[in-house]
Amino acid sequence: MTLKLGVLVSGSGSNLQAILDACANKTLDASVELVLSNKPGVFALERAARAGVATAVLSHKDFSTREAFDAEIVRLLRARSVDTVALAGFMRIVTPTLLDAFASRVINVHPALLPSFVGVDAQRQALEYGAKITGCTVHFVDAGTDTGPIIAQAAVPVLEDDTVEALRARVLVEEHRLLPLALQWLAEGRLSLDGRRVRVRPLAHAST
């Protein structure tokens, strides 16, 4: 099934670019219908414009509650016939208002091996903790902070002379690979939930 994606962003949008590139080269069976940012002027909006994708800016500061903010996000996404939501550097905790509207169709990428180093600045957390391995996680989103069922993970070693910036750059390489891959598994109907476990069914091959 071709996914109709809404991508929520707050910054430069490098994971958005990975999604756009995967759509363009046909490794992701999806179309990005809307890129929505809670911050004006971020580079992710320019990436979307270059790709001919519709954009919207919706400041959370204009709403009295998180639920009211999410309700307007849902309205905008539905107006573009979105069926799947990807959080690509979206720096807001979403509420059941959004999650219930797109049940089991909201996916996030987090720059750590969950359940370790949740929340913001995960790479700095890993360095300060002295972790030898970190990485990234693609997961279904629930009402907690980075607590949803894990779809896929990739490990990245922490080097002795690492800085936050160097580690972030290496983790991003894996994020850019893993997020489109997980979305493609969803498009292929290969993901199923068994409690907290996400099972990935093998891709069926036509008999010869």
C-alpha beads as a LAMMPS data file, in Angstrom:
LAMMPS data file: protein, C-alpha beads

208 atoms
207 bonds

1 atom types
1 bond types

-500.0 500.0 xlo xhi
-500.0 500.0 ylo yhi
-500.0 500.0 zlo zhi

Masses

1 110.0

Atoms # bond

1 1 1 0.000 0.000 0.000
2 1 1 1.347 3.398 -0.932
3 1 1 1.598 5.459 2.245
4 1 1 0.259 8.987 2.249
5 1 1 2.685 10.596 4.659
6 1 1 2.472 13.626 6.842
7 1 1 5.900 14.520 8.208
8 1 1 6.165 16.653 11.349
9 1 1 9.386 18.626 11.798
10 1 1 10.974 21.259 13.987
11 1 1 14.429 21.782 12.492
12 1 1 16.736 21.170 9.568
13 1 1 14.839 18.163 8.274
14 1 1 17.620 15.752 7.351
15 1 1 15.358 12.795 8.152
16 1 1 12.654 14.411 6.039
17 1 1 15.200 14.556 3.221
18 1 1 15.919 10.847 3.656
19 1 1 12.193 10.147 3.286
20 1 1 11.884 12.405 0.233
21 1 1 14.914 10.774 -1.388
22 1 1 13.574 7.276 -0.700
23 1 1 10.235 8.212 -2.257
24 1 1 11.999 9.657 -5.283
25 1 1 14.205 6.609 -5.869
26 1 1 11.290 4.198 -5.295
27 1 1 12.782 2.433 -2.280
28 1 1 9.863 3.782 -0.228
29 1 1 6.350 3.230 -1.530
30 1 1 4.978 6.519 -0.233
31 1 1 4.186 10.081 -1.109
32 1 1 4.717 12.988 1.262
33 1 1 1.435 14.882 1.267
34 1 1 2.280 17.512 3.894
35 1 1 5.281 18.713 5.870
36 1 1 4.192 20.513 9.023
37 1 1 6.523 22.478 11.285
38 1 1 5.820 23.990 14.672
39 1 1 8.546 26.553 13.962
40 1 1 8.671 29.042 11.082
41 1 1 11.714 29.434 8.888
42 1 1 13.318 26.049 9.531
43 1 1 15.286 24.443 6.715
44 1 1 12.956 21.438 6.609
45 1 1 10.327 23.689 5.042
46 1 1 12.751 24.633 2.286
47 1 1 13.537 20.968 1.664
48 1 1 9.822 20.298 1.253
49 1 1 9.337 23.262 -1.057
50 1 1 12.226 22.114 -3.255
51 1 1 10.518 18.731 -3.565
52 1 1 7.179 20.318 -4.453
53 1 1 5.558 19.163 -1.212
54 1 1 2.874 21.193 0.543
55 1 1 3.929 22.777 3.834
56 1 1 2.246 24.259 6.879
57 1 1 3.525 26.119 9.930
58 1 1 1.557 25.771 13.125
59 1 1 3.003 27.302 16.284
60 1 1 2.199 25.432 19.463
61 1 1 2.407 28.790 21.231
62 1 1 -0.896 29.788 19.617
63 1 1 -2.816 27.071 21.453
64 1 1 -3.820 26.875 25.101
65 1 1 -3.372 23.098 25.344
66 1 1 -1.365 20.353 23.674
67 1 1 -4.644 18.672 22.743
68 1 1 -5.913 21.754 20.916
69 1 1 -2.617 21.992 19.026
70 1 1 -2.782 18.331 18.046
71 1 1 -6.421 18.660 16.981
72 1 1 -5.433 21.314 14.460
73 1 1 -2.557 19.121 13.251
74 1 1 -5.048 16.298 12.708
75 1 1 -7.344 18.607 10.754
76 1 1 -4.529 19.741 8.478
77 1 1 -3.273 16.192 7.923
78 1 1 -6.729 14.863 7.133
79 1 1 -7.301 17.701 4.692
80 1 1 -4.352 16.271 2.732
81 1 1 -5.650 12.654 3.034
82 1 1 -2.666 11.618 5.161
83 1 1 -2.843 8.064 6.534
84 1 1 0.571 7.778 8.233
85 1 1 2.523 10.283 10.312
86 1 1 6.311 10.384 10.620
87 1 1 7.920 12.456 13.355
88 1 1 11.244 13.562 11.887
89 1 1 12.895 15.756 14.482
90 1 1 9.551 17.012 15.798
91 1 1 10.341 18.447 19.222
92 1 1 6.894 18.149 20.751
93 1 1 5.276 15.377 22.771
94 1 1 2.130 14.355 20.941
95 1 1 -1.121 13.544 22.714
96 1 1 -3.819 10.885 22.266
97 1 1 -5.673 13.434 20.131
98 1 1 -3.158 12.780 17.357
99 1 1 -2.384 9.169 18.244
100 1 1 -6.032 8.089 18.227
101 1 1 -6.624 9.789 14.877
102 1 1 -3.786 7.759 13.329
103 1 1 -3.853 4.619 15.460
104 1 1 -0.648 2.557 15.074
105 1 1 0.333 4.850 12.186
106 1 1 2.573 7.366 13.976
107 1 1 6.292 6.586 13.769
108 1 1 9.256 8.376 15.331
109 1 1 13.020 8.106 15.015
110 1 1 15.059 8.663 18.181
111 1 1 18.867 9.069 18.288
112 1 1 19.586 6.411 20.929
113 1 1 19.020 2.731 21.567
114 1 1 15.782 2.886 23.505
115 1 1 14.924 2.469 26.302
116 1 1 18.238 4.219 27.032
117 1 1 18.658 7.998 26.815
118 1 1 15.121 9.167 26.214
119 1 1 14.146 12.768 25.600
120 1 1 16.295 15.551 24.209
121 1 1 20.056 15.580 23.573
122 1 1 20.365 11.796 23.593
123 1 1 23.870 11.831 22.116
124 1 1 25.160 14.061 24.910
125 1 1 23.449 11.799 27.423
126 1 1 25.263 8.789 25.948
127 1 1 28.641 10.494 26.067
128 1 1 28.215 11.775 29.607
129 1 1 27.046 8.376 30.808
130 1 1 30.105 6.711 29.308
131 1 1 28.199 4.416 26.967
132 1 1 30.365 2.444 24.561
133 1 1 27.545 1.852 22.094
134 1 1 24.593 4.035 21.178
135 1 1 22.578 4.300 17.982
136 1 1 19.042 5.032 16.872
137 1 1 15.574 3.576 17.217
138 1 1 12.502 3.745 15.020
139 1 1 9.370 3.110 17.043
140 1 1 5.636 3.472 17.080
141 1 1 4.632 6.493 19.127
142 1 1 2.535 6.198 22.259
143 1 1 1.546 8.753 24.888
144 1 1 4.864 8.482 26.728
145 1 1 8.241 10.015 25.916
146 1 1 10.065 7.647 23.529
147 1 1 8.290 4.658 25.080
148 1 1 6.420 3.195 22.119
149 1 1 6.978 -0.298 20.676
150 1 1 10.322 -0.624 18.896
151 1 1 10.287 -1.365 15.167
152 1 1 14.016 -1.312 14.367
153 1 1 17.336 -0.284 15.869
154 1 1 20.868 0.315 14.614
155 1 1 23.981 0.429 16.789
156 1 1 26.730 3.036 16.528
157 1 1 29.986 2.784 18.515
158 1 1 30.984 5.632 20.795
159 1 1 34.627 6.477 20.079
160 1 1 37.139 7.535 22.713
161 1 1 37.630 10.994 21.218
162 1 1 33.990 11.568 20.275
163 1 1 32.337 14.936 20.556
164 1 1 28.576 15.361 20.660
165 1 1 28.674 16.732 17.118
166 1 1 30.762 13.844 15.747
167 1 1 28.594 11.229 17.432
168 1 1 25.409 12.952 16.268
169 1 1 26.647 12.906 12.668
170 1 1 27.360 9.165 12.750
171 1 1 24.021 8.378 14.382
172 1 1 22.250 10.465 11.737
173 1 1 23.639 8.253 8.988
174 1 1 21.825 5.309 10.550
175 1 1 18.655 7.342 11.176
176 1 1 18.531 8.246 7.484
177 1 1 18.759 4.561 6.565
178 1 1 16.445 3.138 9.209
179 1 1 13.459 5.498 9.094
180 1 1 12.613 4.993 5.388
181 1 1 13.205 1.255 5.810
182 1 1 10.726 0.999 8.691
183 1 1 8.183 3.036 6.752
184 1 1 8.609 0.691 3.797
185 1 1 7.922 -2.297 6.050
186 1 1 4.721 -0.555 7.090
187 1 1 3.804 0.097 3.448
188 1 1 4.355 -3.589 2.689
189 1 1 2.040 -4.613 5.541
190 1 1 4.837 -6.486 7.274
191 1 1 4.540 -4.982 10.772
192 1 1 2.357 -6.431 13.507
193 1 1 2.138 -5.841 17.252
194 1 1 2.379 -8.702 19.731
195 1 1 2.066 -6.969 23.082
196 1 1 5.016 -4.577 23.062
197 1 1 6.904 -6.591 20.470
198 1 1 6.811 -5.470 16.866
199 1 1 7.121 -8.420 14.539
200 1 1 8.435 -7.939 10.997
201 1 1 7.093 -10.594 8.655
202 1 1 9.374 -11.788 5.864
203 1 1 8.613 -10.307 2.478
204 1 1 6.613 -12.808 0.463
205 1 1 8.270 -13.779 -2.807
206 1 1 6.362 -14.865 -5.858
207 1 1 6.924 -18.539 -6.701
208 1 1 8.944 -19.255 -9.831

Bonds

1 1 1 2
2 1 2 3
3 1 3 4
4 1 4 5
5 1 5 6
6 1 6 7
7 1 7 8
8 1 8 9
9 1 9 10
10 1 10 11
11 1 11 12
12 1 12 13
13 1 13 14
14 1 14 15
15 1 15 16
16 1 16 17
17 1 17 18
18 1 18 19
19 1 19 20
20 1 20 21
21 1 21 22
22 1 22 23
23 1 23 24
24 1 24 25
25 1 25 26
26 1 26 27
27 1 27 28
28 1 28 29
29 1 29 30
30 1 30 31
31 1 31 32
32 1 32 33
33 1 33 34
34 1 34 35
35 1 35 36
36 1 36 37
37 1 37 38
38 1 38 39
39 1 39 40
40 1 40 41
41 1 41 42
42 1 42 43
43 1 43 44
44 1 44 45
45 1 45 46
46 1 46 47
47 1 47 48
48 1 48 49
49 1 49 50
50 1 50 51
51 1 51 52
52 1 52 53
53 1 53 54
54 1 54 55
55 1 55 56
56 1 56 57
57 1 57 58
58 1 58 59
59 1 59 60
60 1 60 61
61 1 61 62
62 1 62 63
63 1 63 64
64 1 64 65
65 1 65 66
66 1 66 67
67 1 67 68
68 1 68 69
69 1 69 70
70 1 70 71
71 1 71 72
72 1 72 73
73 1 73 74
74 1 74 75
75 1 75 76
76 1 76 77
77 1 77 78
78 1 78 79
79 1 79 80
80 1 80 81
81 1 81 82
82 1 82 83
83 1 83 84
84 1 84 85
85 1 85 86
86 1 86 87
87 1 87 88
88 1 88 89
89 1 89 90
90 1 90 91
91 1 91 92
92 1 92 93
93 1 93 94
94 1 94 95
95 1 95 96
96 1 96 97
97 1 97 98
98 1 98 99
99 1 99 100
100 1 100 101
101 1 101 102
102 1 102 103
103 1 103 104
104 1 104 105
105 1 105 106
106 1 106 107
107 1 107 108
108 1 108 109
109 1 109 110
110 1 110 111
111 1 111 112
112 1 112 113
113 1 113 114
114 1 114 115
115 1 115 116
116 1 116 117
117 1 117 118
118 1 118 119
119 1 119 120
120 1 120 121
121 1 121 122
122 1 122 123
123 1 123 124
124 1 124 125
125 1 125 126
126 1 126 127
127 1 127 128
128 1 128 129
129 1 129 130
130 1 130 131
131 1 131 132
132 1 132 133
133 1 133 134
134 1 134 135
135 1 135 136
136 1 136 137
137 1 137 138
138 1 138 139
139 1 139 140
140 1 140 141
141 1 141 142
142 1 142 143
143 1 143 144
144 1 144 145
145 1 145 146
146 1 146 147
147 1 147 148
148 1 148 149
149 1 149 150
150 1 150 151
151 1 151 152
152 1 152 153
153 1 153 154
154 1 154 155
155 1 155 156
156 1 156 157
157 1 157 158
158 1 158 159
159 1 159 160
160 1 160 161
161 1 161 162
162 1 162 163
163 1 163 164
164 1 164 165
165 1 165 166
166 1 166 167
167 1 167 168
168 1 168 169
169 1 169 170
170 1 170 171
171 1 171 172
172 1 172 173
173 1 173 174
174 1 174 175
175 1 175 176
176 1 176 177
177 1 177 178
178 1 178 179
179 1 179 180
180 1 180 181
181 1 181 182
182 1 182 183
183 1 183 184
184 1 184 185
185 1 185 186
186 1 186 187
187 1 187 188
188 1 188 189
189 1 189 190
190 1 190 191
191 1 191 192
192 1 192 193
193 1 193 194
194 1 194 195
195 1 195 196
196 1 196 197
197 1 197 198
198 1 198 199
199 1 199 200
200 1 200 201
201 1 201 202
202 1 202 203
203 1 203 204
204 1 204 205
205 1 205 206
206 1 206 207
207 1 207 208
